[in-house]
Amino acid sequence: MVATNVNDLDLPYLDLLNAQTRAERRQLLDAVRRSDHWLVRTPGGYLITTYEDSVAVLRDRRFHNFASRLAEFAGVTDPEFLARQRPSILASEGDMHARLRRLVAPAFTPKAADRLRPYMDEVMNRLVDAFAADGRTEFVEDVCEPYPIPIICRLLGAPEEDWKLFSRWASDLLRVFNFNFDEDLPLIMAAQDEVGAYVRELIERRRVTPAEDLLTDLIAAEEAGDRLSTDELESMAVAVLVAGTDTTRNQLACTVATFTEHPDQWRLLAEQPELASRAVEESMRYLGTIGGTGRFASEDIVYRDVLFPVDTAVSTSFVAANNDESVFANPEVFDITKESPPQPQLTFGSGIHYCLGAWLARAEMQQALPILARRLPDLGVDGEIEWKPNFVGIWGPARMPLTFTPC
């Protein structure tokens, strides 16, 4: 059978740019279902809407991570910015990616994440202590924003008091996903310079004085005589900072927002903290902070009798995939007591770019949620939740005023 060029297909069109709120995201999901097609056209290219096809494309190594050409596709021409781009595990492909992943994988195991669990408890309890007697909190500012940064500092071996620096750097570096380069480029480059200098100094200290932290593990990582260079160590540390900050704090906010709509589930989690693991997976499926991920065809690719010409932009919708009824029974129902489905939720991605820090993110959420459920009973929204625009790279509540019964 001759493949049909994707540009010649008569496909449903979805204007994702207009899905700015949570309600509009749900409407978009309904539109995807009504389209009854595994592929739809969008303002930025093409969107895959089913679980099976999303996994297939993410595991097809001919489709490369969009992050590697983000600036190019956005039309950035600033020579200084382009000259400082370097390969990283988030954007590399092929042999380079395989080498980096092989070297660093031992530092990102469940065991490595587990050694930080007591500190995660300490950080979360300390944050809650600050407002526990008040019966109210602006949850994003009081908990979500500050929670993951001290943990990343501890992970990298940086002083905890530097968490505000890390938070600012992470926020500025992540502006690359907002596609507002005209305004954001100076802030992005300044953050690159500052965090780069900080991390290089930290690396040199760890070469002299090893410790129980990620940088020490990465410096020691070796296979068949191959080690990470200083530039690669710096790139990896920055990737951990960027990927491990906004994802956790936005996912925690999305998850707690979901629980405010399901108070029975919140009470159940307080009574049965052993449900934390299922609560994390179910909340990430039900309302994930990352709505999808982008790929581009590195060559002419034929998939399902459709030709995707080289450079064609293709995205996978995690929102649609995580609500695919062929994989998840009653996907519109949020229930932390559900049995684990045969396939995992896709918010962590799939394929070679599956989230390297997934075990750390899971641990942070698993430790935080039972503490919050126990210490913030009768949780409710005090007014309305203000959601970030949907086009930001990592999405969630911007403000979430909550009330609870002090205990």
N, C-alpha and C positions, 0 to 999 in steps of 0.2 A: 504493500500500500504506500502511495506517495504521501509524504508528510505535507501538511498545510502550514504555510507561514503564519505565525501567531498574529501578525499585523493584518492578515486578511480574514481572520475569523470574525464572525458576527457575535460579539460577546456582550453580556450585560455590563453596564457602566455604573460604577459606584464612586461618588465624590467624597473620598475619605477626608478631605481637608475641611469639610463642613461638619464632621463629627467631633465637636468641641467639648461636649459634656458627657457624663456617664450615661445619661438617658439617650443621647444621640449615638453613643457607642452601641447601646442595646438595639436601637433602631437600625443601625448599620448591620448588626448581626441578623436581625430579622430580614433585612433586604438581601443579605447573602443567602439565607435559607430560601427565600422566595425565588432567587435567581436559579436555584437548582442546577448549578454548574460548578465544576471544580476549579474553573478559572474565570476571573472577571477582569475588566479593564478599569484602570484608575488613572488619576491625573499624573501619577509618577511612573506608570508602567503597567505591570500585571500583578494580580493578587491571587494566590492559591488559597482555596477556601476549605479544603477537606483535610482531615488528619493524615490519612494515608498518603496523599500527594505531597503534603508538607514535609513529612518525614522522608519521602523518596527524594525530593529536591534537596533537602538539607544534607542528605547523605551522598548525594551525587557530587563528586569532587570536581566536576566540570563547572558547576555553579560556584563561583567564588564569592567570598564575603564582601558585601558592599562597602564595608568600613575601609577597605584598602584604597578605594577610589572616591571616597566621600567628597573630598575637596574638589576633585576634578569634575564629578557629576554636578556639583553645586555651582560650578563656574568660577571657582576661586583662581585668581591669576597672580596673587601676591608672591613674588619670587622668594622673599625671605621665608614666608610660611611654607611654601612648597619645598624649599631646600632643606628644611629641618625635619621633614618627614622621614621616618626610619621604619624598617620592618619590625613588627611586634607580633606576639602570639595572637592578638585579636584580629590582625589583618593579613598575616602571612598565609601562604598556601603550600601545597606540595611537600617536597623534601625539607624545606626550611621549617614549615610548621610542624612536621613530624618530629624533627630533631628537637625543637624547643619543647614540644609537648612531652617527649620522652624524657628529657632532662629534668623538667620541673614537676612532672606528675607525682613523684613520691612525696613532694612537699604539700600536696593538696589532697591528702587522704582523709577518710573519716577519723582516723586516729589523731591526725594533726589538728583537725577541728575540735575534737573532743577535749584536748588539753586546755582549750580556751573556755570551755563551758562554765567553770566556776567564776571566771572573771566576767562572763556575760551576765550571770546572775547578779554579781556585785554591781555592775554598771546599771542594770535595769532597776534594781531595788533602790539604788542611790537616786536615780532620776525620779522614781515614784515618791520617794520620801519627801521630796521638795514640795509636793502639792497634795499629798495623801489626805491631809486634814481639811483641805479646802472644799472637797466635794465637786470640784470642777477643774478642768484643764484645757488649754489649747494644745491638743495632743501632738500635732505636727511639730510645733515649736518646742514643747516641753520634753517630748520623748523621741519621736521619729528622727528629727534632725540630729540630736546629739548621740543617739544610741550606738550606731555602728562605728563612728569615728574612733573613739578610744580603743575599740576592739581591733580596728585596722592598725592603729598605732602600736598596740601590744603585739599584734601579728608581725609587724615589720621591725619591731624593736625600737620604735621611736618613743620619746617621752610623752606621756599622756597629756601633759599640759599643752602640747602642740596640736591638739585636736582641732582647734578653731582654724589654724592654718590649713590643715588637711581638708577640713570641710570646705573652705573657700576655694582651695585649689581644685578639689573634685568638682564643685559646682561650675567653676569657670572652664575646666577642661571639657566637661560634658556639653558645653554650649555648641560644640561641633555638630551635635545632632539636632540643633534647633534650626539649622539652615538660615541663619541670620548673620552671615559672615561679614557683611558690610559694617555692622556695629560691633560684633563680638570678637573679631579677629585680634585686636590689640589685647583684650583680656585673655584670650586663649593663649597667645604667645607669651604674655607675661607670666601666666601660670606655668606654662611649660618650662620657662627659664628658672623660675623660683623652685618648683618642685624638683627639677633636674639637679640643681645645685645641692639642694637639701639631701636628696637620695644618694648622690655620689659621695657626699661627706659621710653619710651613714654607712655606706658600703665599705669605705676605707676603715672606719672604726671597727666594723665587724670582721674585717680581714685580720685585724690585730687582736681584737678581743671577741671571740665567738660567744654566742649566747643561745638560749632556747627560743629562737624566733625564725621567721620565714627567710629573712635575708641570709642568716647563717646557713640554713638548709640549702638555699639556692647557691651560695658560694661553694658549698661542699659538694653539690650535685655533680656527678661525673659518670660518664659511661664510655668505656673503651678509650679513655684518655681525653675525651671531649668535655670541655667545661664552658659555662656561660662567660662571655666577655663582660667587661664593665658596662659597655653600652647595652648589652642584652639584660644584665642585671637591673640597670636603671629602667629600661623599658618594661621589664616584668613588674617591678615595684610600682611603677606608675599605673600599669594596667590593673594591678590589684587595688590600688587606691580608687581609680575611676570606676571599675566594675563592681567593687565591693562596697561602695558608699551609697550612691543614689538608688541602686536596686533594692538594698535591704530597707532603707528608710521609707521608700515609697511603697514597697510591698507590705511592710508592717502597717502603714497607714491604710492601704487598700483592704488589708485583712481585718483590721479593727473596724473600719467603716462597714464591712460586710457583717461583722458580728453585731453591730448596733441594730441591724435589720433582723437579726435572729437571736433575740435575747435568751431563748431557751437553750440554744447552742452555747452561748457564753456561760450560762449557769452550769451546763453539763461539763464544759472544759474546766471550770473551777473545781467541780466535784471529782472529775476524773482526768487529772493532768496527764495520765498515760495516753490520752487521745491527742496529745500535742502533735505528734508526727503526722497523723491523718489530717489534723486540722490545717497544718501547713500545706500539704499537697492539695487538699480540697479547696482551700482559699486561693491558692495560686492558679488552680484550674478555673475557679469560678470568677475571680477578678484579679487577673495578673497585671503587674505593673508594666510589663513589656508586651505590647499588643502584637508584635511580630518582628521579623527580621528580614533584611534585604540581601539579595544575591544578584549577581549579573552573570550572564553567559560568557565564559572565557573563550568559547569557540562556538561554532554552530552546533546546537544541541537538538536532537530529536527526542521528545518525551511524549508518550501517549499519542503518537502520530502527529504531533505538533512540532514544527520547527521554530526554535528560539534562536534567531540570528545572534552572532557574537555581539556583546555589549548590551543585549536586551536586559532591562531591569525587571527582576521578578521578586516579589515579596511573599512571605508566608504569613497568614493571619493566625496568630496564636489564639485570638479571641474566638474565631470560627472553629479552629481545630479542637480547642479545649471544650467546645460545645457540640462536637460531632456526635450525633446520636448513634452512629454505628460503632462507636468506641465507648462512650460514656452513657450509661443508663440514666434517664431523667436528668439531663445536664442542667436544666433550669432550676433544679432543686439543690440548695446548699445544705449538706448534711455531713458532719464530721464523723459520723458513725458508719458511713458507707464502707463496704469492703473495698480494698484496693483494686482498681480496675486492671485489666490485663495489660494495658499500655499506660505509660506515665504521662502526666500532664506535660505540655510542651513549653511552658514558660522558661525553662532552662535551655531550650533549644534541642538540637539533635545533630548527630554527625560529628565531624572532626572539630567543629567550633562549639560543641556542647560546653556549657558554662564550667570553666575550670574550678571556680570557687563554689560550686553547687553545695558541697558538703558543709562549707563554712556558713553559707547563707541559710541552709536548713537548720544548722545548729543554733544560729542566732535567733531564728524565728521560734524554734522548738523551746528554747530557754525563755524567751520573752513572753510568749502567749500565756502559759499557765500562771506566771507571776502576775501578769496584768489581769487575768480573769479572776484570780483570788483577791487581789488588792483593790480592784475597781468594780465592785458588784453593782448591779442595777444600772449598767452603763446605758447612757442615752445621749442623743445629739441635742446640744443646747442652741437651737436655731437651725442653721443649715450648714452642710459641708460645702466648702468652696473647692471645686476641682480644677486642676491645671488644664490648660488647653491640650487637646488631644494630639497636636502635632509635636509636642516635646518628645525627646527620645525615650525618656523614662517617666511614666505617667503616674499620677496619684492625687490625693487631696493636697491642696495648697494650704488650707486652714480647716481644722476640724475641732470646733469647740464641743467638749463633752462634759456631762455631769455624771456623778456616781454617788453611792452612799459611802461616806467615810467609815472606815472600820479599823 
